[in-house]
């Protein structure tokens, strides 16, 4: 395996119009209308390598920009140790997000108001895993993880 391998990528989206109607032709019910365009752009970089026979790593970050809320950077890292023959110890961590959809941002009806100042959901994760190969067909595995979530998007009742 080479000492270092880099991966680079990018993504772009343009959404020129979002418009949805329901109901009947005689009495349409306007549920979502926005003439606002929205755009998405992203770029990422990862580095993978194995400086020693007992250590492998993967580290990277992704930058996302949404015209509806701004930008976010999400790093990730994984270290894989081989402390002895047949044993692997993995330490992994990172962050991610889920952007609110255009429907969550702009939908309105007789029972729902337009969301104001809705932000992306954020999650921070960590995981520890140990595996040990017992034979050619059996492996023992122990793992644990933790997640911390912020700004979870959820429906809630509002008194008018």
N, C-alpha and C positions, 0 to 999 in steps of 0.2 A: 504494500500500500504506500502511495506517495506520502511525503511528510505533510503536504498541505494541498487541499483541493478547494477552490473557490467556486461558488455558484452565485450568479447575479440574475435578477429578473425584474420585470416591470409589468404594470397593467394600467389600462386607461378605459374609462367608460364615459359616454355622454348620453344623457337621457333628455331629449328635447321637450317632452310633454307627457304629463300624467293626467288622464281624464277618464273617469268611470261613472256610468249611470246605471241605475237599475229601476225596477218597477215595470209599468206597462207603457206602451206607446202613448196612450191617452193621458196618463198621469206619471211621468217619470219622477223618480226620487233621486236627487243629486246627492251622492254620498261622498264623492271626492272630486274636487276640481282644483287644479293648480296650473297656472301657466308658467310657473317657475321651472326653469330647467335645473337639473342638478348634475354634477360631474363627480367622478371618482378617479383618483390617481394613486398608484402605489409603486413602491420599489423595495426590493429586498436583497440581502447579501448574507450568505452563509459560508463558514469556513469549517472544513472537516480535516482531521489529520490524526496521525499516530506518531508522536515524537519518540516513543519507546514501545517496546513489544507489550508492555503491561498497561499502557494507557492509550485510549482513543478519546477524541473530543469532537464535539459539534457545537458551534456557536454561531448565532446569527441574529439579525434584527430585520424588522419590516416597518417601513414608514408608509402610512396611509393618510390621504387627504380626501375629505368629503366636503363638498360645497355646502352641505346642510349643517355641519357642526364644526369643521376645522380638521386638525391633524392629530395623529397619535403615532407613537413609536412603541413597538412591542419586541423586546429582546427574548431570546431563548438560548439555553445552554444545556449541554449534556456531557457528563464525564463518565467514561466506562473504564473501570479498573479491573485488571485481572490479577488479584493478589496472590493466587496460586493456581495450579493446574486444575481445570474443571470448575473454577469459580469466577463469577462476574459480579461486580458491584457497580450499579448505575445510580448516578445522582443527577437529577434533571430539574430544571426550573424555568419559568418564563411567565409571560403575560400575554393576554389576548383581549379582544373587544368584539362587541356586536353592535353595529350601528343601527339606530332606529330606522325602520323602513319609511318610505314616503307615506305609506298608509298610517303608520303610527304617528307620524308628524302632522299629517294634514286631514285625516279622516274626520268627518262630522256627520251626525245624524240627529234625529229627534231624541235619541237616548245617549249620545256621546258628544263631548265637546272636543274641539281641536286641542291637541297637546301643546303646551307652552314650555319652552326651554327644556325639551327632552334631550338628554345626553346619552352617549353610548354606554352600554353595560361594559364593565371591566372585570377581568378575572386574573388573579395571580395564583400560580400553581407551583407546587413543589412535589417531587416524588423521589423515593428511595427504594431501590429494588436489589435484592440479592438472589442469584440463581446458582445452583450447583448441579453439575451433571453427575448423576449417580451411576449411569451406565449408558450404553448407546441408545436406549429407548426411554430412560427415565431421567427427569430433571426435577429437582425440588426448587421451589420459588417462594420467596417471602417479599412482600412489598407493602408500602404505606404511602399515602399521599395526603396533601392538604391543599384546599382551595379557599381563596378569599375573594368574594364577589362584591363589587360596588355598583351602585346606580342600576339595580335590577329593574327592568321595564315590566310593569305589571298594571293591570286594570284596577282602578279603585273607584269607589263611589264618591261623588262630589255632591254636596248639598247646594241647591240653587236658591 
